[in-house]
Amino acid sequence: MAPDFFGTDDEIAHGDALTQAWALRQRDTARALALVGTLAADAPPAARGRAELVRGEAAWLHNRLDAAAAHVAAARSAFAAAGDAVGLGDADMLEASLCDQTGGDRDAAMRAAHEHFRRAGEAARQRIAATWSACAEATANADDAQAHWGDTLDAAAALGEPGLDTYVEAARATQAWRRGDIGSAIGAFQRAHAAAVAAGLRHAEVTLALNIGIAFSTLNDHEGALAWAERARATVQPTGWPYLTAWCLMQTGSMLLGLGRAQAAKALLLEGLPAFAGSEGARNHVLALQVLGEACLELGEDAEAQRWCEAALAGARRLPHPDLVSGSLRHLALALARVGHVDAALAAAQEALDGALSQDDWPRVSTVHHVLAEIARRHGLPAPAGSDAASGPIHHLEAALAAGARMPGYQPPAEWLHALSADLERAGDLAGALRREREAADARRHAERRRAEDHATAMLVRHRVEQAQAEAERQRAIAETNRLRAELLETQAALEKERTQALLVHAGKMVAIGRLASGVVHEMSHPVGTLLLLAEALSARLASGPAEVSATLATLVAEAQRLQRFIGRLRDFARAEPPQLARHDLRAVLADARQLFAPRLGVARIGFEEDVPAVAVDVDPQRLALALANLVFNAADAMAGGARRQLRLHAALDGHEVRLHVDDSGPGVAADVLPHLFEPFFTTKPAGQGLGLGLALSAESLAAMRGRIEATNRAEGGARFTIVLPAAA
């Protein structure tokens, strides 16, 4: 199966080397060539043919036209051996591009491509060939192109494929241009440019950017014109394609010439000419020579203008583009007349006139007559035989105006009318001179209005483009926002899953610790009780013994008692009995807790302040009192040795929750300690002074009562532990 003609992103990402090379041939020509270089020598003929086409297109883009033609011939041979009609049609398409640049029968190549695609049943490529043909025909005759290809263009546009849209919109733009609707032409050219960018058609992207610049220049929006020319230059610069680079310079030079900066235009054109090496005689090379000749005419460098115009004419005659021949002849006629070669000038102008008349190309008929008027005026030539005009200039200027009048919406240039008025005055026709001068004044007023309208059109088009770009940017931003939102939701889901897993792990650890504690309690309770009884009995029996023996026994009893208390705490931690919840006034529960911690506060000389409102809570009062006492004991330990020892117990109703705060004036809790405060056996106290079970037991008790403990540091210093409980309904 043949690859997509323009190449898709999926083919670039997942295709084999040859498919990638075909898709990248204009996106990244160097990489495409490297990929076809990996093709095995014994590859099938169709694969070898496709590789030759990649090499041929690269050679065409780099101005190596003889090499490009050789690669096309090699591709044809390989495709013919494989019976690959699609490949043969693709070779014809590249052949048409070569013909467009160097001369030759481009239309025949396009017809051959269409026939190959028809035989292969390749509907997509048939549409491509048709849109290319429509685009080419629109250059010569917009009405004929619409009649022949209108339905084809509409059908292709309905598919919404960027590669096809590039040529559909280019054909429509050219039709609008030929009809004089420059605003519509710019809009279509810009849609074509956007499609070319999306399809990776960099050659078309550059060409269309230059066409947009020319169109803006026609509307006297030279700022917009030069901006698009610069955009084209920036696009082509990384490619290293000399031909398109030169074309960018040529078009910029033409725009500068339109601004009246002939010297700058000439310098830029001379800079760009060497880049046409290898494609001399191509259409754009001929155009560059024409514009260079025109610049020299503007500068009064007539002999040099003649040389450039003769070179342009030689190239134009080899190409199937009558407009190039006519333009070259017209400028050459002026140059010849100015250097004194009157007969040669008249012959050149007459040939240009005959060619324009044969095609009913009235704009060119008009401009050639204007050139003939200048030649006749410069050399005092009479009117041609059979003319009633009083002089040659009068005859040709009237013929120029008559030809222009055959164009819809034509407005004669004020300069032409003024020159005709002067010629009539010299011939003694004062009434005619006055009439033409009045027409010139009207034309100047119309030209001013037209310039204002053109400027308004240009501004409107630029506004629409900016709106479209802003809308496209907005849509891209929306799409990016949606993508980021989806990623955020996915990340949140993953984090929630990790959190849930962590909670499950923690719950498992707590179950394991509970079981361990139960085992420890079961295994240690009896031996420790026995040890304590024996120690107390021995201490009582030897109470009258030596002092050191009594002291040792006292220590033994104290340590046995401490171990028994530890086992009791483990039993409390391990027990699974649910709390006995009942409605209680919070202040009553705090009164019970105060009996537990008040002696400790008095001994440690800790100031105490309490501010708790009357509020009902559903709690196990003993467990809550123990949890609160544990927080107070911890606060007292934290403030030990401090100059200011103050503890404040206060509560407030926060929505459906009661928040009971224990604030101390100690050093606060270290940031790396906060996450571990409620883990069993975690303690910051010196060895032997804490088991690390107090906060864990308190947290477990409160969780069983649908509450929780929070810990933080206060801005004014010290720590705050907060017991959060649901308020009684």
Beta strands, then each sheet from edge to edge (+ up, - down):
strand 1: 582-585
strand 2: 607-611
strand 3: 616-619
strand 4: 646-654
strand 5: 657-664
strand 6: 708-713
strand 7: 719-726
sheet 1: 1+ 3-
sheet 2: 2+ 4+ 5- 7+ 6-
end
